[in-house]
Amino acid sequence: MTLQNTKNLRKQIAPFEQSTTKQSIWQIINTLGPFIILWYLAYISLSVSYWLTLIPAVIAAGFLTRIFIIFHDCTHHSFFKSRRANRIVGTIMGVLTLFPFDQWGHEHSVHHATSGNLDKRGTGDIWTLTVDEYLAAPLKLRFAYRFYRNPLVMFGVGPIYVFLLKNRFNRKGARKKEKMNTYLTNAIIVVLAALLCLAVGWQSFLLVQGSIFMISGSVGIWLFYVQHTFEDSYFEENEEWEYVLAAVEGSSFYKLPKLMQFLTGNIGYHHVHHLSPRVPNYKLEMAHNNTQPLENVPTITLATSLRSLRFRLWDEESKNFVGFKDIKYLTKKSVPAQVKSEL
């Protein structure tokens, strides 16, 4: 893709960047309404069986994922035309998803500005090492990296660490406004949880909300992971890195069944979102379908996305993701003899 083509591509996306207030309000209604109803159904089903509770809980987790997408759009100020409306709605949705509006908005903006840039990793992204970095790393670091990239840790422990713990604390260097938003979000979460515990009992609250939280949290991390971790993704050194190429080649089109596309707020059109974060989620599909150059973006399905579980390291030579086992077969690497012997 030439520089001229990348400029034209951004121009073609521009008409879809305007939010529609009616659509935004309707999405809030058709997301929050079903979530509240399903939460209540999950609660009353506890009197019959917890296994029965899992049915509405799983569906509610899907709607909580959709709530997160609304929150996500608000942090980009793409859900409403009014920045104030985005902030108010985004903060409310952040309480439900356990994310402070300003803190996550900052980290996610950095992610968009640096996605696929090998020299600017570390903020708002998934910890990714290159093959050479991994082989040159001390044993302790390699063990930590393997532990972090283990699916049980990433998709099981990950939601607990990120959503429940990390999000409760301000980042280093945060401004007063951001800090106050985090404090406010934490306070509302505590009050809301306390009220629900008083209303339904703490055991019922933990069984219902805990189940919904773990399912939606795992789904959320999976979506973020798989849409940037596919075999021929995009990573370049800062000098060669290009925003549009990182968007259309380093963010996948996750082609999901219609129901899953609905519950995940169209975020499967991740290449469009990275190309222009100002496109609201309900216009992502339209933007994709009406932008001819996007027909050839990296596309994955539910079946093919499972391959991403084996991708652990970025190989700068072949420019694709590889697994730990693949290291043995990679050649022409400048690896110290003592490291080679460990393989």
N, C-alpha and C positions, 0 to 999 in steps of 0.2 A: 504494500500500500504506500503510495507516494504522499509527500507532504501536502500536495494540493488535494488529493483524495480525502485525507483526514480532515482538512478544513471544510470540504464540501459535506462530509458526513455529519459533522457537528451542525452545519446549517440545516441539513435535512431533518435533524431531530428537533430543532428549535420550535417548530409549530406545536409540538406536543408538550411543551414545558408549562403551559398554563393550567392551573387547577380549576375545577368547576365546583363551586360551593355546594350545589345540590347533590352532586355525586359524592363529595366528601362527607356531607351530613348523612346521606343514605348509607354509606359504608360504615359509619360509626353505629348507626341503628342496627344494621343487619349483622354487625359483629358483636357489639356489647349485649344486645338483646338475647341472642341464642346462647352466648357464654353464661349469662346470669341464670337462664332457665336450665341449662345443662348442669351448672354447678349445683342448683337446688335439687335436680333429679338425682345427681350423684349422692347428695347428702341423704335424701329420704330412702334411697335404695340400700343404704348401709344397714337398715333394720332388717333387710332380707338376707343380703350376702355381700361381702366386699367384692367378690368376683363379678357380681351384677353391677356394682358401682363402677367397675373399670370401663364398662361400655360407655356411659355418658362422660366419664372422665377422659377417655381417649379422644372423644369428639370435642369436648371442651378444650383439651390441649391444642387441638387444631385451631380453634377460635382464638385461643390465647396467642398462638403464633401470629394470627392475623392482626390481633391487637398490637403486637410488637411491630408489625409492618407499618401500621398507622403511626405509632410512636416514631419509628425510623424516618418516615416521610416528614413528620413534623420537625425533626432535628435538621432536616435539609431545607426546611421552610418551603416545602413543595406541596403540602396537603391543603393549605389555605393560602389565599393571597395575602392575608394579614399576618404579619410576623407575631403579633400579640396572640391571635387565635392559635397559631401553630404552637406557641409557647405554652398556652394554657392547656390545650388538648394534649400536647406532647407530655407535659408534666403529669397529667392525670393518667395517661396510658403508661407512662414510666413507672408510676406507683404500682399499677397492676402487673407490670412485667419485671419490677424490681430494678429498673434502670434510672439513674438520675439524668435528667434532660441535658443539662449543660456539660456534664462530665463526658457522657457517651457521645454527645454531639461533637465535642472537640476531638476525641480519639478517632471517631469515625471519619471526620473530615481529613485528618492526617492519613488515615487508611486510603481514602480516595486519591489523595495527592501523591501517595508513594507506592501504591499497589504495583508489585512487579519490579520495583526498584531495589536491586541488590544492595545498594549503598545506604538505603534508608529504611531498613527493616526494624521492627521492634515496637511500633505503636499501632494499636488497633488491628493487628494481624495475627496469624497463627505462626508460632515459632517454626521457622524453616531454615535449615542449614544446607549448604551446598555439599557435594560429595567431598571436595577437597577440604572444606572446613571441618567436616565430621572426622575425616581420617587424620587430620592434624590436631584434633582436639584431645585433651587429656582424658583418660579413662572415666574419671568422675563426671565430666561434662557429657560424654557420649552415653553414659548410663542414664543421666538425667534426661537427655534428649529422647532416648528410647522409651523411658517411662512416660514422658509427656505425650509422645506420639502413639502410645498404646491405645487402641480404640476404647477399651474399658475405662481408661483414665480420662481420655479426651471427651467422650460422650457420656460417661457416668459421673466421674468426679468433677469434670469441667463445669457443668451447670451449677453445682453446689459452690465451687470456689469462685467462679466469676459472678454469678447472679446474687448469691447470698452474702458472700464475704467481700470480694474485691470492690463491688459496686457501693459498698457502705462507706468507703473511705475516699477522701479526696486525693487526687494525684498531686505529686510534688510540683509546686509552681502554679497551682490553680489560683485564679483571681477570686476576690471576695464574692462576686456574684455567683460564680460557679460553686464555691464552697457552700454558700447559703442555700442554693438549690438542692445540693446533696443533703444538707441537714433537714430541709423541709421535706424532701422525698422520704428520708428515713423516718421522720416523725409521723408522717401520714401512714406509712406502711405499718408502723407499730400500733397506731391507734386503730386502723382498719382491722388488723389481725386480732387485736384485743377485743374489739366489738364482735367479730365473728366467733371468737372463742366463747364469749359470754352468751351469744345467741344459740350456738349449736353444740358447744362443748369443745374443749381443746383437742380431745382424741378424734372426734369427727372432723374437726377443722384440719388437723394434720393428715388424716387419711385421705380426705378429698383434695385439699389444696396441694398436699405433698405429691400425690399421684399426678395431678394435672401439671404441677411445676416440673417434675422430673421428666415427664414425657415431652412437654413443649420445650423445655430447656435442651434436651438431647436433640430434638428435631432442629431447633434453632442453630445449635453449633454445627450439626451435620450440614445444614444448608450453607452456612458460611464456609465450611471446610470444602465441601465438594464443588462449590462454584469458583474456587480458585485453585483447587488441587486436582488437576486432571493431567493426563500424560504429557501432552504437548502444550502446556500453558506458556506463559510469557514472563521471563525474568531477564533483565539487562542491567549492566552497570549504569551508573548515573549519566555518563556521557552519551550512551546509546539509547537511554530510556525515552519513550515517547508516550504521552498521556493517552492518546486515542488508541494506539496499538495495544497498550496495557489494558484498555477497556474492552476492546473487541476480540483480542487474542488471549488475554489473561483472565477474562471473566466468561464463564460458560453460559450457554443457553440450556437451562435444565428443563427439558420438555416433560412436563408432568401430566398425569390424567387431570381432567377438568376439575374434579372435586378437590384434588390436592392443590391444584393451581389456585383455586378460590381460597382455600384455607391458608395458603402461604402468601396470599396477597400479590400474586404474579411475580414474586421475587425471582422466579426461575429465569425471567428475562433480565438476568443480572448484567449482561453485556450492555443493554440499553441503559440500565440504571447507572453503571459506571461511566458510560459515555456522557450522560447528562443526569446528575442527581436531582435536577429540578423537574423531571418528568414524574408526576404522581403515579403511584402504583397502578391505578386503574386505567392508565393510558400507556403502560409499558408494552402490552401486547399490540396495541394499535400502532405504536411507533415502530415496533419490530416488523409488523406485516406490511407497513407502508414505506419501508426504507430498504430498497433493493440490495445495497451492498451488504446488509446484515444477513442475507440468506446463507452465506457461507461461514458464519461464525462457528466456533467449536460448540457442538451439540452433544449433550449426554441425556440418557434416559434413566429411569429407575434401575433397570438392569445393568446398564454399562457404568452407572455411577458407583456401583459396588467395587469396581476395580480400584477406585481411589483409595480404598482402605490399605492397599499395599504400597502406596506411594509415600515415601518418607523423606527423600533427599532430592535436591535439584542438581542435575548434572549439567554443568556449564558447557561441556564439550558437545554433548549430543542435544542439548537444549530440551530436555524433558525430565519428568519425574521418574525416579527409580526407587526400588525397595532396598532394604538393607542387604538382602541376599544377592542383589545384582552387583554389589560392589566387587565381589570376587571376580566377576567377569569383565570389569571395566579395565581397559588398558591405557597406556600412555598417560598415566597419572604420576605426578611428582610427589610420591609418597615415601617417607623415610623407611628404611629397611626394617626397623623395629616395628613400625606400624603394619607393614605388609605381613610380617611374621605372625601377627595377632589375628589376621584374617584366615 
